[in-house]
Amino acid sequence: MSNTNYKNTNNKGFSLVEICIVCVVLMVLLIPVFTIMSQGNAGTVQSRNEILARGYAANIIAYYNLVPYSEVKELTFEELKTLVLEQKEKNFIININDLGRDFEKFKNLEFNASVKVKEFKNQFNNYKVVSVTVEWKEINKKTPNKVSLSGMVTKR
């Protein structure tokens, strides 16, 4: 005789314990992935800021190549903010303030630029080496970052 109280059931599904184990395993595997992604994002932001700083420094050096040789001198960031170059015979006007405007698009940046000039003379040429240093401090970081570029301005 067969026992009628015993039912042969086919339980298909997951228990609560199995689901919890799977969740813990997924968390352990996904935490390093999210950590790597956030570090990659920080590296991208750092690269973007450095590119902006290099562009700003290059624009300042380009500015010095447009002014008369006698006006190439060391400037602080406050002095750079007030410079305007107008050369109507060449049909362009440059406001040095506009050259650093890209920095203001990013609220986590505080930037500063300074210029050093050294003059070199020899029997053939007179030229000045212009070194521009752009320094910025990101709000969420303790140490500032620096980018320096140099260019040469020859006596024309």
C-alpha angles and dihedrals in degrees: 000000000000126000108246094191093066114079121198102224127180105216108199114182144063128284122230090252092056092050091050091050091051091050092052092048091049091050091051090051098043100047093072090046092055091045091054091048093052091049089050090052091051090051091051092052091049091051092048092051092048091051090051091049093049090048091051092049091048090051091053091051089049088052090055090052089058100050123078114276092246091059095056103110142137115286137185124222091260090055091047089056092061100048121114122176118202121179109166095179088065093040101236139106122199124194108195090210090068091056092070097039093105089071091062091061088071113063095198094068133090110180137186132183132197134181130215122189129196121185122214125192131186135159093275108034145017116210141159126219111218115202116191121193119192115192126186135177121206112219094234095049130074102211124059123236124228136201123186128192130178132201138175126239116195127205109258 
